[in-house]
Amino acid sequence: MAVVVEPAALTAWRAWQLHRHPERAVRTLTAARAFVEAVGFAFTFPERTVTAPDLWSAVNGGERALPEHLDDPALDRTWEWKDRLPAERQVVYGRFLRGKPTLVARWCWPLLVAASPQAIDPEEWEAAYAEGRLSADARRVYAVLLDRGPLSKPALRRAAGLDRAGAAPRLDRALADLQRAFLVGVVGVSDDNAWRYCFVYGALSQWVPDLLAQAATISGQTAMERLLDHYLRLVGAATPAAIVRLFGWPPTLLERRLAPLLTTGQLVAVAVAGQSGWVAHPDFLRAGGCP
């Protein structure tokens, strides 16, 4: 019989671990850096379809709707810090998980790359294009970044020949594909447009070559197991379907990785609110949901 977990205990655990508690509010840039380091990865703003850390909630010390107006101190801090951390190479930033802006700690980055079936080896990007895993536009954009180094989005659009009328969506799709493949990330901001604010993109093989070298030494199985241990310690418990939604792993592959961890007791099968099929971390169960 599965262990029964009280929803209130799970909610309390997550609030503390994900810094959605007044005592855990992130109030400085240094604290924001420490937050990402602790949680491993965080969306900039809440992603409602998954349970995961996000910088906005951590800055507010709890869940809070985005303000209707832009004159908001918490919004200002969130916006500034999500730009400064990657520019200082404290984190890696891009649309890596669920196609949403994600801040990733340096220690966690190689694990995400090694575990992702969508990641493309930077040395095999031409082969990936030949195999149909990269579009022609993505190939062109990546080649420009490798040749020219980091570029603002307008400069990249011009250099890639995607500055014609109606071509903007093609650049957006190419950048989305390259970030999903862990080839490109946001490495800074620029005033190179009419709004005086835009992202600077760079090839991650040039921006964080040491991290990609680390990723090459980690097996997919090891990376998945370490991410599962870390993620479930953060959120207490989750369903396999929720894990698949977050990381984009094939369900059958996740099932194979979970089986030995459940057998050895590294993870535990539980039921939440009468629903079986959840997987919990032993640390959460030992604490009774009280951090």
N, C-alpha and C positions, 0 to 999 in steps of 0.2 A: 504493500500500500504506500502511495506517495505521501511524503510529508506535507502537511497542510500549512500554508502561509496566510496570515491575516493581511488583507489589503492595506490596512492602516499602518502596519509595520513596514510593508514594502514602500509605501508613500513616504514615511518618515526617513527611512534609509536613503532613498533617492534624493530627498530634499537636502540632506546633509552632504552626501557624497558628490552631488552635482552642484553644490554651492547655491542651492535655492533656499537658503535659510539666512535670516538677517545677520547672524553671527559669522556667516561664511561669505558675506558680500565682498566682492573684489573692488577695491577703492583706489588703487594706484596702478601704474604701468608695471611696476615690479610685481605686484600681486597678480596682475593679468598674466604675466609671463609664468609665474609659479602655478597659476590655475591650469594653464594649458599643459604645463609639464606634468602636473599631477593627474589630469584626466586623460592625457594622451592625444586626444583630438576633441575639437569642439566646433559646432556650427557657429556662425556669427550670430544668427538669430534662430529662435526655436523652429525646429522642423517637426510639425505636428504629427506626422505619420510614423515617427519612431521615438523611442526614448533614448536621448543622448544629451551630453553636455552642450550648452551654448553660452557664448560670452555675454549676451544681453541679459539673460536670467541671472548669471553670476554677478554682473555689475549691479543689478537691482536687488540681489539677495533674495530672490523669489520670482515666481512667475508674474509677468506683467504684460499687458497688451501694449503693442507699439503705439506711441502717441500719434495723434492726428496732426500735430504741428511739429516742426523741426527744432523749435527752441526748447530743447530738453537736455539737461545736464547729463543724464545717464546715456542718452542717445549719442551725445557729443563724445563722451568717453569711449563708448563702444566703437564708434566709427573711427576715432583717432587711433585707438590701440590696435584694432584689426589691421590698420595700415602700417603702423610703426613696427610691430613685431616681425612681420616678414621682411620688411625693408632692412632691418637690423640682423636678419638671418637667425633670429631667435626661434622662429617657427617656419614651417613650409605652408603656403597658403594657396588655395585654389578650389575648384569645384571637383573635389575628389570623391566624396561620398554622396550618393543620391543626386548628383549634379548640383549640389548646393555648396556655397562658400564654406570651406572648412579650414580651420587652423589646426595644424598637426605638429606635435612636439617632435623634436629631432630624434628622440629615442624610438618613437612610435612609427615614424615615417617608413623605415626599412621594412617593418612588419606589414604595414598596409600594402606596400608594393609587392612584397614576396607572396602575400596571401591572395592578391587580386588576380582573378582569371582574365581581367581586362588590361592589366599592365603590359606594356610593350617594352622590351629591352631597348635602351637607347642605341645600342649598336646594331639593332635589327629593324630599324624603322623603315628602311627601304624594302626589306623583305615583307614587313607587315603591310605596306602599300600594295606590293605585288600579290599578296594573299587576300586583299580586299578588306583588311582590318583597319586601314586608314584611307580616308577619302583623298581625292586629288587636291582639294583645297587644304586639307589638314597637312598633307605632305608638303605643299608649297609653303604654308605658314611656318612649319617646323624648320624647313630648309633655310628660310630667311632668318629665323632666330638663331640657328646654329652659325650662320655666316656673319650676321650683323651684331649679335649679342642682344641684350634686353632692349625692347622698344615699347614706346607708348602705343596704345591701341590705334590712334590715328596714323602714327608713323608706320606701324605694322600693316595697316590696311593699304597704305600707299605702296610700301615695299613689296607686298604680296600681290599687287595688281588687283586688289579687291575694293578699290575706291570708286568704282563706277556706280552710277545710280542703281539702286536695288540690290547691290552686292553685300550690304551690311549683314543680312541674315546668314550669308554664306560664311563670313568671317566668324560670326558668333557660333555657328555649328562647328566650324573647324576648331575653334578654341575649346569648345565643350568636349569634342572628341579627344583632343590632345591632353586635356586635363584628366579626363576619365581614364586615359591610358597612362597617366602619371609621367608624361613627357614634358609638360609645360605647367608653369604656375605663375601666380602673381608675385612679382619681386619688388614692387614699389608703386608709387603713384606719381602723376605728372599733371602739369597745368596745360598740357598740349591739346586743348580743345576749347570750344566756345564756353563751356561751363567751368573752365579752369580746374577741372578734376577728371582724371581718368586713370585707369590701371596701366602699369608697365608689366609686360609679360616677358618671361625668359625661359630658355631651355633648362630644365632642372639638371641635366647632365653637366651643365656648366655652372649652375648656381650652387648646387649641393652635391658635387661629384662624390664626396666621401660617403654620403648617405646611400646613394645608389650603389656604390661599391659594397657597402654593408648588406644591402638587400640581396645582392647576388650570392652572398654566402649563406643565406637562410633558406631552408626548404619551405615549400608551401605548407606542408603539414605542421612544421614547427611554428611558423608564423601564425597560422590559424589557431593553434592550441594556445599560444601566448596571448593572442588577442581575445580569445574566448574567456580565458582566465581573468584578464584585466577588465574586459567589458562587464562580465557578470559580477565581478567584485564591485564595480561602480554602481550598477543598477539593481543589484541584489538578485533578481531573477528575471527571466524573459522567456518567451516562447521561441522555438526554432524559426517560426515564420517571421517574428520580429527581428531576429538576428539576420535572416536572409534579406529583409527589406533594408536594413542598415548597411550591411557590407556588400550586398550584391553577389553573394556566393551561391552556387547551385545548391538547391535543397538536398539532393542526394549526397553531395560532397560533405555538406555540413553534418548530415546524419552519420556518415562514416567517421567523421572526426569526433562527434559527441559520444558515440557508443563506448569507446574505451575509457573516456574520461568519466562517464557515468559508472562503468564497471569498477573502476579503481577508487571511486569516491572523490575524485578531484572536483567533480560536479555532482549535483544531487537532483533527482527528479522530484518535483513538488507539484502541488495543486494550489491555485490561487482563486479565491472566490468561487469555489466549487468546480473550477476548470482544471483538469489535469493536463499533462503535456508540457508544463513549464520546467525550466532548468534553472537551478539556483546555485549560488556560490556558497561553499561551507562557511566562509567568514560571516556572511549575512545571517545564516542560520544559527551559528554559535552566538552571535550578538543579539539574537532575538529581534532583529530589525532595529535595534537601538545603537546608533553609532557612538 
